[in-house]
Amino acid sequence: MRAIRGATQLAADDAAEMSEATVELLEQMLTRNGLRSDDLISVIFTATPDLVCGFPAAAARDIGFGDVPLLCASEIAVAGAPEHIIRVMMYAETELSRDQVQHVYLRGAEVLRQDLAQ
């Protein structure tokens, strides 16, 4: 089992953009790590406090994650931290070693973990 990190940044608190960006991020996390939704154990989403338009998990259910345990939470509000960020911690069954896991940061979220972004 491995944990795979990911994040994306929205331009605004917009439900359509949240859905699009979440789907893009999840699909990239699966593709880059050679996974399918059947390999997932669970997925935790956090959103910065300025994102109140919807739940990232709703977009995940729309692309076939309906039987995967999903959880949304609010990211802590840290002064000066980037806004409009959705973070993901995906737990999956995989044969990948820790150093083979590809963490995915999109749409400006690369600044969060430049050491992990690929």
Rosetta blueprint (number, residue, H / E / L):
1 M L
2 R E
3 A E
4 I E
5 R E
6 G E
7 A E
8 T E
9 Q E
10 L L
11 A L
12 A L
13 D L
14 D L
15 A H
16 A H
17 E H
18 M H
19 S H
20 E H
21 A H
22 T H
23 V H
24 E H
25 L H
26 L H
27 E H
28 Q H
29 M H
30 L H
31 T H
32 R H
33 N L
34 G L
35 L L
36 R L
37 S H
38 D H
39 D H
40 L E
41 I E
42 S E
43 V E
44 I E
45 F E
46 T E
47 A E
48 T L
49 P L
50 D L
51 L L
52 V L
53 C L
54 G L
55 F L
56 P H
57 A H
58 A H
59 A H
60 A H
61 R H
62 D H
63 I L
64 G L
65 F L
66 G L
67 D L
68 V L
69 P L
70 L E
71 L E
72 C E
73 A E
74 S E
75 E L
76 I L
77 A L
78 V L
79 A L
80 G L
81 A L
82 P L
83 E L
84 H L
85 I E
86 I E
87 R E
88 V E
89 M E
90 M E
91 Y E
92 A E
93 E L
94 T L
95 E L
96 L L
97 S L
98 R H
99 D H
100 Q H
101 V L
102 Q L
103 H L
104 V E
105 Y E
106 L E
107 R L
108 G L
109 A H
110 E H
111 V H
112 L H
113 R L
114 Q L
115 D L
116 L L
117 A L
118 Q L
